[in-house]
Amino acid sequence: MKQLLLFFLLSIPAVAQKSFLVKDSSTNEPIAYTSIFTENGTFKVNAEPDGSFIIPNEFLHEIFVFDAVGYEAKQQLLTDIVLLEPKSELLDEVVIVPKLGTKEVKVGSIKKKLFSSYNYGMGANTDKVVWSFGRMFPYFEEYSTTPFIKKITFLLRSKDKNSTYEIKIYEADEDGKPNQLLHDNFINGVAEKGYKKSQIDLSELNIEFPKNGIVIVFDWLTIQENLVEDLHDNEIRFKYNPNFEAEEIKNPNEALVKISVIQTEWKTTTESKITFDENKAYSFMCEITLTN
């Protein structure tokens, strides 16, 4: 098994730090898993399920960006409670079309392997940021009879315990890169302990497969429940669950990565040299189920 951790694994020392909360300005409810990072991209964390987050003292006077699906992004200095406003302009109201659910089409596939497999993982490091992986799926005319995305399945490895991850689904632009987000809801999946398939049910979101194609983005959540010890070169280090099983992508332009939370440009994994073989492109193994 070949594993690629996306930056150097470091032991995490005890550091002075302070706790904060991020909440919805209209309901005062916590906003779980909000992405929180310094405007220069040197530190990034996600809010815990209760909306709390911890910042080391060395970053307390930085300007932070707060970003959550369905909310206006916000830049500010830290305060004990950070309030985010729900987006005033959400996606166009979905026209409810009766679903028949009588036909399904699989896009992509899951091939579970016991040996010679490839997977990507995320090391824990207090002065680095989490990378995002994207995989572009082109549209084909045969999808017209099954236009709705019913579920998405990944093959994941979660060490020692269950873990949580985030996905986003974008309409692709003319270059096959993420363009418009196709949902106003935070979408998360659960990776069960071990080496297993993880399925996300999207049937209630009425997401249609656009004719420009879609880009599915996989994001690690840098939260405490995902943090695990990992033995690396006979030294105890830390990483974030889960690892995703990867496969070779025949068209390199469909295997995307964004190397910084503040970076706006997506590149291919071969351009970024985030690959197991410099002559091949890799991305997460994924199966999309479409229905009518």
Secondary structure, DSSP 8 states (H G I E B T S, - for coil): -EEEESS---------EEEEEEEETTT--B-TT-EEEETTSS-EEE--TTSEEEEEGGGTTSEEEEE-TTB--EEEE--SEEEE-B-SS-S------------EEEEE-----SSS-EEEEEE--TTS---EEEEEE---GGGGGS-EEEEEEEEEEESSS-EEEEEEEEEE-TTSSEEEE--SS-EEEEE-SEEEEEEEE-GGG--B--TT-EEEEEEE---GGGEEEEEETTEEEEEEEEEEEEEEESSGGGEEEE-STT----EETTTTT-SSSTTSEEEE-EEEEEE-
